[in-house]
């Protein structure tokens, strides 16, 4: 309607997903790279989650468009299937003939034969399922069974699950524990911050043949705040602004015009987008390190190679201590307000889970309570060097003017740190943070091994234990679920390496240290070379 009026070659803010309009912020680039890495090293499952409208489907389509002839990919959208209907949909997507009213066994055999055929031809088979939060638990389990077909080095079927945050909660169900353990690449796609919103708007305007100065800085900041950085909502607000300007016959988008058009759009959105405090993770959060789009898989995997482990092993975990006493410091009025709003430790712990891409239960948010889910929480006392060596997001205990508060530290740059305080993105100098940080911090890590393991036991957790040990020690995994003499030898070797009693029993302390060293899908603090 307004395309010719403003001189565009095409509408710049269509909400129809298009890989040509994929805006690769650093988190989008990392999402693609993280998922490719997870699927590329023999893994069976990768997981991409995010709120509605953050660009998950667009990223998936861009990944599929980049595949070469060595991969056959299928894409299933919005599945609400039974077990049999899922297998039939997979057959349809790969153009496989199957008997009408076929059984689970018959349909599985058709798919298995196709996977073996592709493998014999040197092809990898990839299945992408969008809106996967709609899949029932038994259907997800059926999907896991399909990935059981494997060679010594890789799965013959690799699956990318895409969904809203509810999918994360579903995968924490006890009956889906085996599937959750097979997810080798995991990424939670967060909304855009103000700077990225500006880049996103300019990017789409340029692609549509327009100049970038239609929206002034005040308008862009307002759009970012009102839409919470959700690309789909940004599109709707910008599109409405051009339509209103066209209707008024003006070729300038004033702040008042943008606000009027935007308010009309946002009035029809869910209340979660209308409340400034509704979202625990703000639109400006950016917790993962920026990766160059062309980073190759080998470089990514080298990130977790033995040299990295050796660096981390120099990090000796100190014993928990009491926080340093509150001292009188001079802080800015804005930081004082942020501290006043961030007094709840439980809310900060919940924010920390969000940074990992999970939703915390009520029990999870109480760090001192015994872990109920897949995460362990630990309170420690330390300094900045220890935080950098730990290289995980943490909740810091802050104190100033007799006020104790809590903030998630999720990024460290050369001079600045990025904090999340009561749902608000805060950037301050490290020196400012040092003035208010007591030295106390909380961190979490994934806890997959839930019982003491010793020789003679068997199960999936024994196989997982062997995989983690083999990965760290650079040895070949046994590939079975029996805790035999070989697994005991690896446990004892690991214990000697960690200066523990080498009894060959994987108890709580051994498992805790092992899991901390194998958090390969964890979000990392961004530490620059200048900081070592």
C-alpha positions in Angstrom: 0.0 0.0 0.0 2.8 2.5 0.9 5.6 0.8 -1.0 5.6 3.2 -4.0 4.8 6.3 -1.8 8.0 5.9 0.1 10.1 4.5 -2.7 10.6 0.9 -1.5 11.1 -2.0 -3.9 9.1 -4.3 -1.5 7.5 -3.9 1.9 10.4 -3.8 4.4 8.5 -5.1 7.4 6.5 -8.1 6.3 6.0 -10.7 9.1 6.3 -13.6 6.6 9.5 -15.5 7.5 12.2 -15.0 4.8 15.8 -16.1 5.0 16.7 -13.1 2.8 15.6 -10.9 5.7 17.4 -12.8 8.3 19.1 -10.3 10.5 22.2 -11.9 12.0 22.9 -10.3 15.3 25.7 -11.9 17.2 23.2 -14.1 19.1 21.6 -15.2 15.9 25.0 -16.1 14.4 25.9 -18.0 17.6 22.5 -19.8 17.6 23.2 -21.1 14.1 26.8 -22.0 14.9 25.9 -23.6 18.3 23.2 -25.8 16.7 25.4 -26.8 13.8 28.1 -27.8 16.2 25.7 -29.8 18.4 24.4 -31.7 15.4 27.8 -32.0 13.6 29.7 -34.0 16.1 27.8 -37.3 16.2 25.0 -35.9 18.3 21.3 -36.9 17.9 19.4 -33.8 19.0 19.8 -30.0 19.1 17.3 -27.6 20.7 16.4 -24.0 19.7 14.0 -22.2 21.9 12.7 -18.6 22.2 9.7 -16.5 22.7 7.1 -16.1 20.0 8.5 -13.9 17.2 12.2 -13.9 18.1 13.2 -15.4 14.7 13.4 -19.2 15.5 11.8 -20.3 12.2 13.8 -17.9 10.1 17.0 -19.2 11.6 15.9 -22.7 10.9 15.1 -21.9 7.3 18.4 -20.1 6.8 20.3 -23.2 8.2 18.4 -25.4 5.8 19.1 -23.2 2.9 22.8 -23.4 3.7 23.0 -27.2 3.6 24.7 -28.9 0.7 23.9 -32.1 -1.1 25.5 -34.2 1.6 22.5 -33.6 3.9 18.9 -34.5 3.2 16.7 -32.4 5.4 13.0 -32.5 6.3 11.0 -29.8 7.9 7.8 -30.4 9.9 5.8 -27.4 11.0 3.4 -27.1 14.0 3.1 -30.9 14.8 0.1 -32.1 16.8 0.7 -35.8 16.0 0.2 -39.2 17.6 3.1 -41.6 17.4 1.9 -43.1 14.2 1.1 -39.7 12.7 4.6 -38.5 13.4 6.2 -41.4 11.6 3.8 -40.9 8.7 4.7 -37.2 8.6 8.4 -38.1 8.5 7.8 -40.5 5.7 5.8 -37.9 3.8 8.5 -35.3 4.3 11.2 -37.6 2.8 8.8 -38.9 0.1 8.9 -42.5 1.4 6.2 -45.0 0.5 4.5 -46.7 3.4 1.6 -49.1 3.9 -1.8 -47.5 4.7 -2.7 -48.0 8.4 0.8 -49.2 9.0 2.0 -50.1 12.5 4.7 -48.3 14.5 7.0 -51.1 13.7 6.3 -51.1 9.9 6.7 -47.3 9.7 9.9 -47.3 11.7 11.3 -50.0 9.4 10.6 -47.8 6.4 12.4 -44.9 8.0 15.3 -47.1 9.2 15.8 -48.4 5.6 15.9 -44.9 4.3 18.4 -43.8 6.9 20.7 -46.7 6.1 20.3 -46.0 2.3 21.4 -42.3 2.9 24.3 -43.4 5.1 25.5 -45.8 2.4 25.3 -42.9 -0.1 27.4 -40.7 2.3 24.4 -38.5 3.2 23.4 -37.3 6.6 19.6 -37.1 7.4 18.3 -34.1 9.3 14.8 -33.6 10.6 13.7 -30.2 11.8 10.5 -29.9 13.9 9.1 -26.5 14.5 6.6 -25.7 17.3 7.8 -28.8 19.0 6.3 -27.8 22.3 3.1 -29.2 20.9 4.5 -32.8 20.8 3.3 -35.0 23.6 5.8 -36.7 25.8 5.2 -40.2 24.3 5.7 -38.8 20.8 9.0 -37.2 21.8 10.0 -40.5 23.2 9.1 -42.2 19.9 11.3 -39.6 18.1 14.2 -40.5 20.5 13.8 -44.2 19.5 14.2 -43.3 15.9 17.7 -41.9 16.6 18.9 -45.1 18.1 20.1 -46.2 14.7 23.8 -45.2 14.7 27.3 -46.1 13.6 30.3 -46.1 15.9 30.8 -42.4 15.4 27.4 -40.8 14.7 23.6 -41.0 14.7 22.0 -41.7 11.3 19.1 -39.4 12.1 19.7 -36.0 13.6 16.9 -33.9 14.9 16.5 -30.2 15.5 13.7 -29.3 17.9 12.4 -25.7 17.7 9.9 -24.4 20.2 8.7 -21.9 22.7 10.1 -21.9 26.3 7.4 -24.5 27.3 9.5 -27.0 25.4 12.3 -26.6 27.9 9.9 -27.4 30.8 8.5 -30.5 28.9 12.0 -31.9 28.4 12.6 -31.8 32.2 9.8 -34.4 32.7 11.2 -37.7 34.2 10.0 -39.8 31.2 12.0 -37.6 28.8 15.2 -37.8 30.8 16.9 -40.0 28.1 16.0 -37.6 25.3 17.2 -34.6 27.3 20.6 -36.3 27.8 21.0 -36.7 24.1 20.6 -33.0 23.4 24.2 -32.0 22.4 23.4 -28.5 21.2 21.1 -26.1 23.0 20.4 -22.4 22.4 17.7 -20.1 23.9 17.2 -17.2 21.4 16.7 -13.9 23.3 15.1 -10.7 21.9 17.1 -7.7 20.6 18.4 -4.9 22.7 18.1 -1.2 21.7 21.3 -1.2 19.6 20.3 -4.4 17.8 16.8 -3.1 17.2 18.3 -0.1 15.5 20.5 -2.3 13.4 17.6 -4.6 12.6 15.4 -1.7 11.4 18.2 -0.2 9.3 18.9 -3.7 7.8 15.4 -4.2 6.6 15.0 -0.7 5.3 18.2 -1.1 3.2 17.1 -4.5 1.8 13.8 -2.9 0.7 15.6 -0.1 -1.1 15.1 2.6 1.4 17.4 4.9 3.4 18.0 4.2 7.1 16.9 7.5 8.6 13.2 7.1 8.6 13.1 6.5 12.4 15.0 8.8 14.8 16.8 7.6 17.9 13.9 8.5 20.2 11.5 6.5 18.1 13.9 3.5 17.9 14.4 3.4 21.7 10.6 3.6 22.2 10.0 0.8 19.7 12.6 -1.4 21.4 11.1 -0.8 24.8 7.5 -1.3 23.8 8.1 -4.4 21.7 10.6 -5.9 24.2 12.9 -6.5 21.2 10.7 -9.1 19.6 11.4 -8.9 15.8 7.9 -9.7 14.8 6.4 -6.9 16.9 9.1 -4.5 15.7 7.9 -5.4 12.1 4.3 -4.7 13.1 5.0 -1.3 14.7 7.3 -0.1 11.9 4.8 -1.3 9.3 1.9 0.5 11.1 4.0 3.7 11.3 4.5 3.7 7.5 0.8 3.0 6.9 -0.2 5.8 9.2 2.2 8.2 7.5 0.8 7.2 4.1 -2.8 7.7 5.3 -1.8 11.2 6.5 0.1 12.0 3.3 3.3 12.8 5.1 6.8 11.5 4.2 8.3 12.0 7.7 7.9 9.6 10.6 7.8 11.8 13.7 8.1 10.3 17.2 4.5 11.2 17.8 3.3 9.4 14.7 5.4 6.3 15.6 4.1 6.3 19.1 0.5 6.6 17.9 0.9 3.7 15.4 2.8 1.6 17.9 0.3 2.0 20.7 -2.5 0.9 18.4 -0.5 -2.3 17.5 0.6 -3.1 21.1 -3.0 -2.7 22.4 -3.8 -5.9 20.5 -0.9 -7.9 21.8 -0.8 -10.2 24.8 -0.4 -8.5 28.2 3.1 -10.1 28.6 4.3 -7.5 26.0 2.5 -4.6 27.6 3.9 -4.8 31.1 7.5 -3.5 31.5 8.1 -6.0 34.3 6.5 -9.0 32.7 9.6 -10.5 31.1 12.2 -11.8 33.4 14.9 -11.6 30.7 15.0 -8.2 29.2 15.1 -7.4 25.5 18.6 -6.1 25.9 20.2 -9.2 27.4 23.0 -10.7 25.4 24.8 -13.3 27.4 26.7 -15.3 24.9 30.0 -14.3 23.3 29.8 -13.0 19.7 31.0 -15.6 17.1 32.1 -14.7 13.6 29.5 -16.1 11.1 32.2 -18.1 9.3 33.6 -19.8 12.3 34.2 -23.5 11.4 33.1 -26.4 13.5 36.6 -27.5 14.3 37.4 -24.2 15.9 34.2 -24.4 17.9 34.9 -27.9 19.2 38.5 -26.9 20.0 37.0 -24.5 22.6 36.3 -27.5 24.7 39.6 -29.3 24.1 42.0 -30.3 26.9 43.9 -27.0 27.0 40.6 -25.4 28.0 40.1 -28.0 30.6 43.7 -27.4 32.0 42.9 -23.7 32.2 39.8 -24.4 34.1 41.5 -27.0 36.4 43.7 -24.2 37.7 40.6 -22.8 39.2 40.5 -24.1 42.8 37.0 -23.7 44.2 37.2 -21.9 47.5 35.1 -22.8 50.5 31.9 -20.8 51.0 32.4 -17.8 53.4 30.2 -15.1 54.7 29.9 -12.0 52.6 32.1 -9.0 53.3 30.5 -6.5 55.6 28.6 -3.7 53.9 30.7 -0.6 53.5 29.8 3.0 52.7 30.5 3.6 49.0 29.5 6.4 46.6 27.3 5.2 43.8 25.3 6.8 41.0 21.6 7.6 41.6 20.6 5.3 38.8 22.6 2.4 40.3 21.1 3.1 43.7 17.6 2.8 42.2 18.6 -0.5 40.5 19.9 -1.9 43.8 16.7 -0.9 45.5 14.7 -2.9 42.9 16.8 -6.0 43.1 16.6 -7.2 46.7 15.2 -10.7 46.0 17.7 -13.5 45.7 15.1 -15.9 44.4 14.2 -13.6 41.5 17.9 -13.3 40.6 18.3 -17.1 40.7 15.3 -17.3 38.4 16.9 -14.8 36.0 20.1 -17.0 36.1 18.0 -20.0 34.9 16.6 -17.9 32.1 20.1 -17.1 30.9 20.7 -20.8 30.7 17.5 -21.1 28.6 15.4 -22.7 31.4 12.5 -21.7 33.5 13.2 -22.1 37.2 10.6 -23.9 39.4 9.8 -22.4 42.8 12.2 -24.9 44.5 14.9 -24.1 41.9 14.9 -20.5 42.9 15.8 -21.3 46.5 19.5 -22.1 46.0 20.0 -23.6 49.4 17.2 -26.2 48.9 18.3 -29.6 47.8 18.2 -29.8 44.0 14.9 -31.2 42.6 15.6 -30.9 38.8 18.6 -31.1 36.5 20.6 -28.3 38.1 22.7 -27.9 41.1 23.2 -24.5 42.8 26.2 -23.4 44.8 27.1 -20.4 46.9 30.7 -19.3 46.9 33.0 -16.5 47.9 35.7 -15.2 45.5 37.0 -12.5 43.3 36.9 -11.5 39.6 39.7 -13.8 38.6 37.8 -16.8 39.9 34.7 -15.6 38.1 36.6 -15.5 34.8 38.1 -18.9 35.4 34.7 -20.3 36.2 33.4 -18.7 33.0 29.7 -19.2 33.9 27.0 -16.6 34.5 26.6 -15.9 38.2 24.3 -14.1 40.7 26.4 -11.5 42.6 25.5 -10.3 46.1 25.8 -6.5 46.1 25.7 -4.1 49.0 25.7 -0.3 49.3 24.0 2.3 51.5 22.9 -0.5 53.9 21.0 -2.1 51.0 21.8 -5.7 49.9 20.8 -6.6 46.4 21.4 -9.3 43.7 22.3 -9.1 40.1 23.1 -11.7 37.3 26.5 -11.1 35.8 26.3 -12.6 32.3 29.0 -10.8 30.3 32.4 -9.3 31.0 34.0 -7.0 28.4 37.3 -5.2 28.4 36.2 -2.5 30.9 32.5 -3.0 31.2 30.2 -5.7 32.7 26.7 -6.6 31.8 24.2 -7.2 34.6 20.6 -8.2 34.8 18.9 -6.5 37.8 15.2 -7.3 38.4 14.5 -7.7 34.7 16.6 -4.7 33.6 19.8 -4.6 31.6 22.5 -2.6 33.3 26.0 -1.9 32.0 28.6 -0.5 34.4 32.4 -0.3 34.8 34.1 -3.2 36.5 35.5 -0.7 39.1 31.9 0.4 39.9 30.9 -3.2 40.4 33.9 -3.9 42.6 32.7 -1.0 44.9 29.4 -2.8 45.6 30.2 -6.5 45.2 30.6 -8.3 48.5 32.5 -11.2 46.9 29.7 -13.6 47.3 28.2 -15.3 44.2 25.9 -18.1 43.3 26.2 -20.3 40.2 24.3 -23.3 38.7 25.4 -26.2 36.6 23.5 -29.0 34.9 23.2 -32.1 37.1 22.6 -35.2 34.9 24.0 -37.9 37.2 21.6 -38.2 40.1 23.0 -41.2 42.0 26.3 -42.7 43.3 27.6 -45.1 40.6 30.0 -48.0 41.3 31.2 -51.2 39.7 28.4 -53.7 39.0 25.7 -51.1 38.4 24.1 -50.5 35.0 21.9 -48.0 33.3 21.8 -44.9 31.0 23.5 -42.9 33.7 26.5 -45.3 33.7 26.8 -44.8 29.9 26.6 -41.0 30.4 29.3 -41.2 33.1 31.6 -43.1 30.8 31.0 -40.6 28.0 31.9 -37.6 30.2 35.0 -39.3 31.6 36.1 -40.5 28.1 35.6 -37.0 26.7 37.8 -35.4 29.4 40.5 -38.1 29.4 40.7 -38.3 25.6 39.8 -42.0 25.6 37.3 -44.2 23.7 33.9 -44.6 25.4 32.9 -48.2 26.1 29.5 -47.7 24.4 27.6 -49.8 26.9 25.6 -49.3 30.1 27.6 -51.6 32.4 29.9 -50.1 35.2 32.7 -52.5 34.6 36.4 -52.5 35.4 37.2 -50.2 32.5 34.8 -47.5 33.8 36.1 -47.9 37.3 39.7 -47.4 36.0 38.6 -44.1 34.4 36.8 -42.9 37.5 39.9 -43.6 39.6 42.2 -41.9 37.1 39.9 -38.8 37.1 39.9 -38.8 40.9 43.7 -38.9 41.1 43.8 -36.1 38.5 41.5 -34.1 40.9 43.6 -35.0 44.0 40.7 -37.0 45.4 40.6 -40.4 47.1 40.8 -42.7 44.1 38.4 -45.4 45.1 36.8 -45.8 41.6 33.3 -44.9 43.0 31.5 -42.0 41.4 30.1 -40.3 44.5 28.6 -36.9 44.9 31.9 -35.0 45.0 33.4 -36.8 42.0 30.2 -36.3 40.0 30.0 -32.7 41.0 33.5 -31.9 39.8 33.0 -34.0 36.6 29.8 -32.2 35.7 31.3 -28.8 36.3 34.1 -29.6 33.8 31.7 -30.9 31.1 29.2 -28.0 30.8 29.8 -27.8 27.1 26.4 -26.3 26.3 26.5 -23.7 29.1 26.4 -19.9 28.5 29.8 -18.3 29.0 30.9 -15.0 30.2 32.5 -13.0 27.4 36.1 -12.6 28.4 38.3 -10.6 26.0 42.0 -11.3 25.3 43.0 -8.2 27.2 41.6 -9.8 30.3 43.3 -13.1 29.7 
